[in-house]
Amino acid sequence: MSEATTVSIDGKARGTLSKKGNRRVRAEGWLPGIIYGHKQDPVAVLLPTKELVRVLRQGAHVLTVNLGGGSEQVLVKEVQFDALGSEPLHVDMARVDLNERVTVTVPIVLRGTPKGAAEGGVLEQILGEVEVECVVTQIPESIRVSVAELGLGEALHVRELPLPEGMEATVDGETVVAVVRELGEAPEEEEAAAAGEAGPMEPEVIARRKAEEEEAK
């Protein structure tokens, strides 16, 4: 598991844009965004779309946004996409101190082949990502865990994830991450319930909000 590093990206401040103006800057390769938080005034910005998408896909959460004569340390909170989920429309970023604790969602990557596979079992991953609380600079790209020792009928729980010192999962430790089932076996009621309690989790950068009021102008 690798910890997050601060990625530097050059942007520029922007004024209020109309809906037509937003389409124009996006066509020019810029993504409208907002930086807020820490009891300071929000700053509207433009970031290079391709570069931002690239670093986010690489697992970056924390950015140093360079804006002319100054810079902002930010945590990417969410990216709004179009209806097809293909074109980014807007990015929200919160100012952070690199020593502060934040809550983020990170993917869980299972490694290896469970020994239960040799007994006729099949590995089923129930929880694909988990919400954790940690220092900003400790945010991992992913949480990798070996399932090689899982036997037939055995499960991996959140409490068994190899989280580094100082990082805590915010969900119940008994939540099932993965289980080795006999081929054709129906999910156990208790495991299905555990997955339900955890609830569906979405990547940090997927938007669940409408565009800012200015986007509708």
C-alpha positions as CSV (number, residue, x, y, z in Angstrom):
1,M,0.0,0.0,0.0
2,S,1.5,3.3,-1.1
3,E,0.7,6.5,0.7
4,A,-0.5,9.6,-1.2
5,T,1.9,12.2,-2.4
6,T,1.0,15.8,-3.1
7,V,0.7,16.3,-6.8
8,S,1.4,19.8,-8.2
9,I,-0.9,21.1,-11.0
10,D,-1.0,24.5,-12.6
11,G,-4.4,26.2,-12.8
12,K,-5.7,29.7,-13.1
13,A,-8.3,31.8,-11.3
14,R,-11.6,32.5,-13.2
15,G,-14.5,34.8,-12.9
16,T,-18.2,33.8,-13.0
17,L,-19.0,32.0,-16.2
18,S,-22.2,31.5,-18.1
19,K,-23.4,28.1,-19.2
20,K,-22.0,28.9,-22.7
21,G,-18.8,30.2,-21.1
22,N,-18.3,26.9,-19.2
23,R,-18.8,24.9,-22.5
24,R,-16.2,27.1,-24.2
25,V,-13.5,26.7,-21.5
26,R,-14.1,22.9,-21.4
27,A,-13.8,22.8,-25.2
28,E,-10.4,24.5,-24.7
29,G,-9.3,21.8,-22.3
30,W,-10.0,23.5,-19.0
31,L,-12.2,22.1,-16.2
32,P,-14.1,24.7,-14.0
33,G,-13.7,24.1,-10.3
34,I,-14.0,25.7,-6.9
35,I,-11.6,25.7,-3.9
36,Y,-13.2,26.3,-0.5
37,G,-12.8,25.8,3.2
38,H,-10.6,26.8,6.2
39,K,-12.8,29.9,6.7
40,Q,-11.4,31.5,3.6
41,D,-13.3,32.9,0.6
42,P,-14.0,30.3,-2.1
43,V,-11.9,30.7,-5.2
44,A,-13.2,29.8,-8.7
45,V,-10.5,28.1,-10.8
46,L,-9.8,26.4,-14.1
47,L,-7.6,23.3,-14.2
48,P,-6.2,21.4,-17.2
49,T,-8.8,18.6,-17.7
50,K,-6.5,15.9,-19.2
51,E,-3.8,16.4,-16.5
52,L,-6.3,16.4,-13.7
53,V,-8.1,13.2,-14.9
54,R,-4.7,11.5,-15.3
55,V,-3.5,12.2,-11.7
56,L,-6.9,11.2,-10.3
57,R,-6.8,7.9,-12.2
58,Q,-3.4,7.3,-10.7
59,G,-4.9,7.6,-7.2
60,A,-4.0,11.2,-6.3
61,H,-6.3,12.8,-3.7
62,V,-4.2,15.7,-2.5
63,L,-3.1,18.5,-4.9
64,T,-1.0,21.6,-4.8
65,V,-2.9,23.9,-7.1
66,N,-0.6,26.7,-8.5
67,L,-2.5,29.9,-9.2
68,G,-0.2,32.6,-10.5
69,G,1.6,34.1,-7.5
70,G,0.3,31.6,-4.9
71,S,-0.8,28.0,-4.4
72,E,-3.4,26.1,-2.5
73,Q,-3.1,22.7,-0.8
74,V,-6.4,20.9,-1.5
75,L,-8.2,17.6,-1.2
76,V,-10.3,16.6,-4.2
77,K,-13.8,16.1,-2.9
78,E,-15.8,15.3,-6.0
79,V,-15.9,15.6,-9.8
80,Q,-19.2,16.1,-11.5
81,F,-19.6,14.2,-14.8
82,D,-22.1,14.5,-17.7
83,A,-25.1,12.1,-17.9
84,L,-23.0,9.5,-19.7
85,G,-20.3,9.6,-17.0
86,S,-17.6,10.3,-19.6
87,E,-17.0,14.0,-19.6
88,P,-16.0,15.9,-16.4
89,L,-17.9,19.1,-15.9
90,H,-16.8,20.5,-12.6
91,V,-14.4,19.7,-9.7
92,D,-14.8,20.6,-6.0
93,M,-11.7,20.9,-3.8
94,A,-11.4,21.6,-0.1
95,R,-8.4,23.4,1.4
96,V,-6.4,21.2,3.8
97,D,-3.5,21.3,6.2
98,L,-1.2,18.4,5.4
99,N,-1.3,17.4,9.1
100,E,-5.1,17.3,9.4
101,R,-7.2,14.1,9.4
102,V,-9.8,13.6,6.7
103,T,-12.3,10.9,5.8
104,V,-12.0,9.4,2.3
105,T,-13.0,6.3,0.4
106,V,-10.3,4.1,-1.1
107,P,-10.6,0.9,-3.2
108,I,-9.8,-2.6,-1.8
109,V,-7.6,-4.7,-4.0
110,L,-7.5,-8.5,-3.3
111,R,-4.2,-10.3,-4.0
112,G,-3.5,-13.9,-4.6
113,T,-5.6,-17.1,-5.0
114,P,-7.4,-18.4,-1.9
115,K,-6.5,-21.9,-0.8
116,G,-10.2,-22.6,-0.8
117,A,-10.1,-22.5,-4.6
118,A,-8.4,-25.8,-4.6
119,E,-11.3,-27.2,-2.5
120,G,-13.9,-26.2,-5.1
121,G,-14.5,-22.6,-3.8
122,V,-14.8,-19.3,-5.7
123,L,-13.7,-16.0,-4.3
124,E,-16.4,-13.3,-4.1
125,Q,-15.6,-9.7,-3.3
126,I,-18.5,-8.1,-1.5
127,L,-16.9,-4.8,-0.5
128,G,-15.0,-3.0,-3.3
129,E,-13.9,0.0,-1.3
130,V,-13.9,1.3,2.3
131,E,-14.1,4.6,4.0
132,V,-11.1,5.4,6.2
133,E,-10.0,8.3,8.4
134,C,-6.4,9.3,8.3
135,V,-3.9,12.2,7.9
136,V,-4.1,13.8,4.5
137,T,-0.6,12.7,3.5
138,Q,-1.4,9.1,4.5
139,I,-4.3,8.6,2.0
140,P,-3.4,5.4,0.0
141,E,-4.0,4.8,-3.6
142,S,-5.6,1.5,-2.6
143,I,-5.7,-1.0,0.3
144,R,-4.1,-4.3,-0.9
145,V,-4.7,-7.4,1.0
146,S,-3.8,-11.1,0.5
147,V,-6.6,-13.6,0.4
148,A,-4.2,-16.6,-0.1
149,E,-5.0,-18.1,3.3
150,L,-8.8,-18.0,2.9
151,G,-10.2,-21.5,3.0
152,L,-13.6,-22.7,1.8
153,G,-16.4,-21.0,3.7
154,E,-14.0,-18.4,5.2
155,A,-14.4,-14.6,5.0
156,L,-12.2,-11.6,5.1
157,H,-13.6,-8.7,7.3
158,V,-12.8,-5.0,7.5
159,R,-11.1,-5.5,10.8
160,E,-8.6,-7.7,9.1
161,L,-7.5,-5.2,6.5
162,P,-3.8,-4.2,6.8
163,L,-4.3,-0.5,7.6
164,P,-1.2,1.4,8.6
165,E,-0.8,2.9,12.1
166,G,-3.0,6.0,12.5
167,M,-5.5,5.0,9.9
168,E,-9.0,3.8,11.0
169,A,-11.9,2.3,9.0
170,T,-15.2,4.2,9.7
171,V,-17.4,1.1,9.0
172,D,-18.1,-1.8,11.3
173,G,-15.1,-4.1,11.6
174,E,-17.3,-7.2,11.1
175,T,-18.4,-6.0,7.7
176,V,-17.5,-8.7,5.1
177,V,-15.0,-7.7,2.4
178,A,-14.7,-11.1,0.6
179,V,-15.7,-14.7,1.1
180,V,-14.8,-18.0,-0.5
181,R,-18.0,-19.9,-1.4
182,E,-18.6,-23.3,-2.8
183,L,-19.3,-23.0,-6.5
184,G,-23.1,-22.5,-6.9
185,E,-23.7,-21.7,-3.2
186,A,-26.1,-18.9,-2.5
187,P,-24.9,-16.0,-0.3
188,E,-25.3,-16.5,3.4
189,E,-28.0,-14.3,4.9
190,E,-25.7,-12.8,7.5
191,E,-23.1,-11.9,4.9
192,A,-25.7,-10.3,2.7
193,A,-26.9,-8.3,5.7
194,A,-23.3,-7.2,6.5
195,A,-22.9,-5.9,3.0
196,G,-26.2,-4.1,3.3
197,E,-25.2,-2.4,6.5
198,A,-22.1,-1.1,4.9
199,G,-24.2,0.4,2.1
200,P,-23.1,1.2,-1.4
201,M,-19.9,3.3,-1.5
202,E,-18.8,5.5,-4.3
203,P,-15.3,6.7,-5.3
204,E,-14.5,10.0,-3.8
205,V,-14.3,11.7,-7.1
206,I,-17.7,10.7,-8.5
207,A,-20.1,13.5,-8.1
208,R,-23.5,13.2,-6.4
209,R,-24.4,16.9,-6.5
210,K,-25.8,19.3,-9.1
211,A,-23.6,21.9,-10.7
212,E,-23.2,25.2,-8.9
213,E,-25.8,27.8,-9.5
214,E,-23.5,29.5,-11.9
215,E,-23.5,26.5,-14.2
216,A,-27.2,27.0,-14.8
217,K,-26.9,30.6,-15.8
